[in-house]
């Protein structure tokens, strides 16, 4: 059997549009995927302590893709980092392809959860961080990527309200804000998290250095959220 690493070449950020172009179909959710591209790349290239050979390592960081409807950018980044062969991309969404319209953790190397049903990722991340704390494991960090429209779901607000007072400082959330939420928040998205005791930073979601600085900002004793603002979906 051919492995992903046998296909690996040194892909760069500039290769991602070409990798994404291999995936076609009517349900690819291209704009939703493209809105997450820079966040996904900076995380996987410079922040997350994960690798194809570490998918079962209990000390690895855990990345949860909650914004799973439109995973093209995620699949492209996973291919670029050697988790899966780039050849898989051309079969995206096919009946016998492991790369479905929503990621399946049983089929996609590197995927930690099955996702696509909006509103689940942050609560799962909170539970994961609690589980790590209960086991006395302080090394792994938990990251979850959500969309701004997911904040319309009440399950996320329960998770936000719990995580701050619980002091889950291994928990990190990235909200990709493309102005698709139905309900506005006084003071913006960051203010909602800050009110619940989170550390919060809002940055340009296309600026890699700003993203990296926000992702690595210290936040002792508190969970951390980065709001990555990108162009509106209607643009």
C-alpha positions as CSV (number, residue, x, y, z in Angstrom):
1,X,0.0,0.0,0.0
2,X,1.3,3.4,-0.9
3,X,1.4,5.8,2.0
4,X,0.9,9.6,2.1
5,X,4.5,10.3,3.0
6,X,5.7,8.5,-0.1
7,X,3.9,11.1,-2.2
8,X,5.2,14.0,-0.1
9,X,7.1,16.8,-1.6
10,X,7.9,20.2,0.0
11,X,4.6,21.9,-0.7
12,X,4.3,25.6,0.3
13,X,1.5,28.0,0.9
14,X,1.7,29.0,-2.8
15,X,0.8,25.4,-3.8
16,X,-2.5,25.4,-1.9
17,X,-4.7,27.0,-4.6
18,X,-3.5,24.3,-7.1
19,X,-4.2,21.6,-4.6
20,X,-7.7,23.0,-4.0
21,X,-8.3,23.2,-7.7
22,X,-8.1,19.4,-7.9
23,X,-11.3,19.2,-6.0
24,X,-14.5,19.8,-8.0
25,X,-18.2,19.3,-7.7
26,X,-21.4,21.2,-6.9
27,X,-21.1,20.8,-3.1
28,X,-17.6,21.9,-2.6
29,X,-18.5,25.1,-0.7
30,X,-15.5,27.0,-2.2
31,X,-16.0,30.4,-0.5
32,X,-16.5,28.8,2.9
33,X,-13.3,26.7,2.4
34,X,-11.3,29.6,1.1
35,X,-12.2,31.7,4.1
36,X,-10.3,29.3,6.4
37,X,-7.2,28.7,4.2
38,X,-4.8,31.1,5.9
39,X,-5.8,30.1,9.4
40,X,-5.4,26.4,8.6
41,X,-2.0,26.9,6.9
42,X,-0.5,29.0,9.7
43,X,-1.7,26.5,12.4
44,X,-0.4,23.4,10.6
45,X,2.8,25.0,9.3
46,X,3.9,26.9,12.5
47,X,1.8,26.2,15.5
48,X,0.4,22.7,15.9
49,X,2.6,19.9,17.3
50,X,1.3,17.3,14.9
51,X,2.8,15.2,12.1
52,X,1.7,12.3,9.9
53,X,3.8,9.9,12.1
54,X,2.3,11.3,15.3
55,X,-1.5,10.7,14.7
56,X,-1.7,8.3,17.6
57,X,0.8,10.1,19.9
58,X,-1.0,10.9,23.2
59,X,1.2,14.0,23.5
60,X,0.2,15.5,20.2
61,X,-1.9,18.7,20.0
62,X,-5.5,18.2,19.0
63,X,-7.0,20.2,16.2
64,X,-10.8,20.0,15.8
65,X,-12.4,21.3,12.6
66,X,-15.9,22.3,13.6
67,X,-16.4,24.4,10.4
68,X,-16.5,21.1,8.5
69,X,-19.0,22.0,5.7
70,X,-16.5,22.9,3.0
71,X,-13.4,21.1,4.0
72,X,-11.5,21.7,0.7
73,X,-8.9,23.9,2.3
74,X,-8.4,21.4,5.2
75,X,-7.9,18.6,2.8
76,X,-5.4,20.7,0.7
77,X,-3.4,21.6,3.9
78,X,-3.4,17.9,5.1
79,X,-2.1,16.9,1.7
80,X,0.5,19.6,1.7
81,X,1.7,18.4,5.1
82,X,1.8,14.7,4.1
83,X,-1.2,13.4,6.0
84,X,-2.8,12.1,2.8
85,X,-1.7,11.7,-0.8
86,X,-2.4,14.7,-3.1
87,X,-3.8,12.1,-5.6
88,X,-6.8,11.6,-3.3
89,X,-8.0,15.2,-3.9
90,X,-9.2,14.6,-7.4
91,X,-11.7,12.1,-6.1
92,X,-13.2,14.5,-3.5
93,X,-16.8,13.7,-2.8
94,X,-16.8,10.5,-4.9
95,X,-18.7,7.5,-3.7
96,X,-15.6,5.5,-2.8
97,X,-13.4,8.5,-1.7
98,X,-12.3,8.9,1.9
99,X,-12.6,12.7,1.3
100,X,-16.3,13.4,1.8
101,X,-18.2,16.7,1.8
102,X,-17.7,16.6,5.6
103,X,-14.5,15.1,7.1
104,X,-14.8,11.6,8.7
105,X,-12.2,11.0,11.4
106,X,-12.3,7.3,10.5
107,X,-11.3,7.9,6.9
108,X,-9.2,11.1,6.9
109,X,-5.7,10.8,8.3
110,X,-5.1,13.6,10.8
111,X,-8.8,14.4,11.4
112,X,-9.7,14.3,15.1
113,X,-13.5,14.5,14.8
114,X,-16.2,13.9,12.3
115,X,-17.6,17.4,11.6
116,X,-20.0,19.4,9.5
117,X,-22.9,19.7,11.9
118,X,-22.5,23.2,13.0
119,X,-22.2,24.0,16.7
120,X,-20.6,20.8,17.9
121,X,-16.9,21.5,17.7
122,X,-16.4,24.0,20.6
123,X,-18.4,21.9,23.1
124,X,-16.3,18.8,22.0
125,X,-13.2,20.9,22.5
126,X,-14.2,21.9,26.0
127,X,-14.9,18.3,26.9
128,X,-11.5,17.3,25.4
129,X,-9.7,19.9,27.5
130,X,-11.5,18.8,30.6
131,X,-10.6,15.2,29.9
132,X,-6.9,16.1,29.5
133,X,-7.0,18.0,32.8
134,X,-8.6,15.0,34.6
135,X,-5.8,12.8,33.3
136,X,-3.2,15.3,34.5
137,X,-1.9,15.8,30.9
138,X,-0.7,19.3,30.5
139,X,1.3,18.9,27.3
140,X,-1.3,18.6,24.5
141,X,-3.1,21.8,23.5
142,X,-6.6,21.7,22.1
143,X,-7.5,23.9,19.1
144,X,-10.9,24.2,17.5
145,X,-11.8,26.2,14.3
146,X,-15.3,27.5,14.1
147,X,-17.2,29.8,11.8
148,X,-18.9,33.0,12.9
149,X,-22.3,31.6,11.9
150,X,-21.8,28.7,14.3
151,X,-22.1,31.2,17.2
152,X,-25.8,31.4,16.4
153,X,-26.0,28.0,18.0
154,X,-26.8,27.9,21.7
155,X,-24.4,25.0,22.4
156,X,-21.5,27.3,21.7
157,X,-22.6,29.9,24.2
158,X,-22.9,27.2,26.9
159,X,-19.3,26.1,26.0
160,X,-18.0,29.7,26.1
161,X,-19.7,30.4,29.4
162,X,-18.3,27.3,31.0
163,X,-14.7,27.3,29.7
164,X,-13.8,30.8,31.0
165,X,-14.6,30.3,34.7
166,X,-13.2,26.7,34.4
167,X,-9.8,28.2,33.5
168,X,-9.3,25.8,30.6
169,X,-6.0,27.4,29.5
170,X,-5.1,24.5,27.1
171,X,-8.1,25.4,25.0
172,X,-7.8,27.6,21.9
173,X,-10.6,28.6,19.6
174,X,-10.2,30.3,16.2
175,X,-13.4,32.0,14.8
176,X,-13.2,32.7,11.1
177,X,-15.4,35.8,10.8
178,X,-16.7,36.2,7.2
179,X,-19.8,38.2,8.3
180,X,-22.1,35.2,7.8
181,X,-23.7,35.1,11.2
182,X,-27.4,36.0,11.5
183,X,-27.1,37.7,14.9
184,X,-24.8,40.6,15.8
185,X,-23.1,41.0,19.2
186,X,-22.5,44.3,20.9
187,X,-18.8,44.9,20.8
188,X,-18.1,42.1,18.3
189,X,-17.3,38.5,18.7
190,X,-14.2,39.0,20.9
191,X,-16.4,40.9,23.5
192,X,-18.6,37.8,23.9
193,X,-15.7,35.6,24.8
194,X,-14.0,38.3,27.0
195,X,-17.2,38.6,29.0
196,X,-16.9,35.0,29.9
197,X,-13.3,35.3,31.0
198,X,-11.5,34.3,27.8
199,X,-8.3,35.9,26.5
200,X,-9.3,37.3,23.0
201,X,-7.5,38.8,20.0
202,X,-9.0,40.0,16.7
203,X,-6.8,40.0,13.7
204,X,-6.7,40.1,9.9
205,X,-7.4,36.5,8.9
206,X,-5.2,36.9,5.8
207,X,-2.1,38.2,7.6
208,X,0.1,35.3,8.5
209,X,2.4,37.1,10.9
210,X,-0.6,38.6,12.7
211,X,-2.2,35.2,12.9
212,X,0.9,33.6,14.3
213,X,1.4,36.3,16.9
214,X,-2.2,35.9,18.0
215,X,-2.0,32.1,18.1
216,X,1.1,32.2,20.3
217,X,0.0,35.0,22.6
218,X,0.3,34.1,26.3
219,X,-2.9,33.6,28.2
220,X,-2.1,32.1,31.6
221,X,-5.1,30.6,33.4
222,X,-7.6,31.4,30.6
223,X,-8.8,29.9,27.4
224,X,-7.8,31.8,24.3
225,X,-9.8,32.9,21.2
226,X,-8.5,34.4,18.0
227,X,-11.1,36.1,15.8
228,X,-9.8,36.0,12.2
229,X,-11.6,38.5,10.1
230,X,-11.8,37.8,6.4
231,X,-13.7,39.3,3.5
232,X,-17.5,38.9,3.8
233,X,-19.1,35.9,2.0
234,X,-21.0,38.2,-0.3
235,X,-17.8,39.9,-1.5
